[in-house]
Amino acid sequence: MNHLMIDLETMGNGPYAPIISIGAVFFDPNTGVTADDFQVNVSLESSMRFRARPDASTILWWMEQGEDARKSLTTDTQDLSSALSCLSDFIGKHANPRFVQVWGNGASFDCVILRNSYALTGQQPPWQWWNDRDVRTMVEMGKVIGFDPKRDMPFDGTRHNALDDAIHQAKYVSAIWQKLTN
């Protein structure tokens, strides 16, 4: 499988937002089958040591979320550099980094923040920039053909848990992909 859905939980919404959790799952959009997955919680302090920039509105938003979602702020966290190395190892183990297509929720969010975090830690992203894919564009295409994943597809798991969000996004991107290609 060469499609990888990534979801980040962050303490900001800009291109240098501090990452606090990374979830990823390989999937086949032709079938909707998900395969190997990855999750790591990242120390907020570590992200900020690498000059990531939080914003107050996101911090306040996190304070309003459920306890299960907020656990990623403090539970089993790793240093940002180590977390990104683990993600690179995961991708390299399960796909050819030259061909893996990395899906993020928004053209200016997940992939951009990840790419910037790799740069801040002195590492190279484990995929080619031209293989970035955008979930939000796919959702808009789905709405045009009468499929709204927020309305038509129930969520399993904990919202704002990076892995649960990535799995859900992979499912609805696959559903839209199949409707468009059949």
Stockholm file with secondary structure:
# STOCKHOLM 1.0

chainA/1-182         MNHLMIDLETMGNGPYAPIISIGAVFFDPNTGVTADDFQVNVSLESSMRFRARPDASTILWWMEQGEDARKSLTTDTQDLSSALSCLSDFIGKHANPRFVQVWGNGASFDCVILRNSYALTGQQPPWQWWNDRDVRTMVEMGKVIGFDPKRDMPFDGTRHNALDDAIHQAKYVSAIWQKLTN
#=GR chainA/1-182 SS CCEEEEEEEESCSSTTCCEEEEEEEEEETTTTEEEEEEEEEECHHHHHHTTCCCCHHHHHHHHTSCHHHHGGGTSSEECHHHHHHHHHHHHHHHSCTTTCEEEESSTTSHHHHHHHHHHHTTCCCSSCGGGEEEHHHHHHHHHHTTCCHHHHSCCCSCTTCHHHHHHHHHHHHHHHHHHHHC
#=GC SS_cons         CCEEEEEEEESCSSTTCCEEEEEEEEEETTTTEEEEEEEEEECHHHHHHTTCCCCHHHHHHHHTSCHHHHGGGTSSEECHHHHHHHHHHHHHHHSCTTTCEEEESSTTSHHHHHHHHHHHTTCCCSSCGGGEEEHHHHHHHHHHTTCCHHHHSCCCSCTTCHHHHHHHHHHHHHHHHHHHHC
//
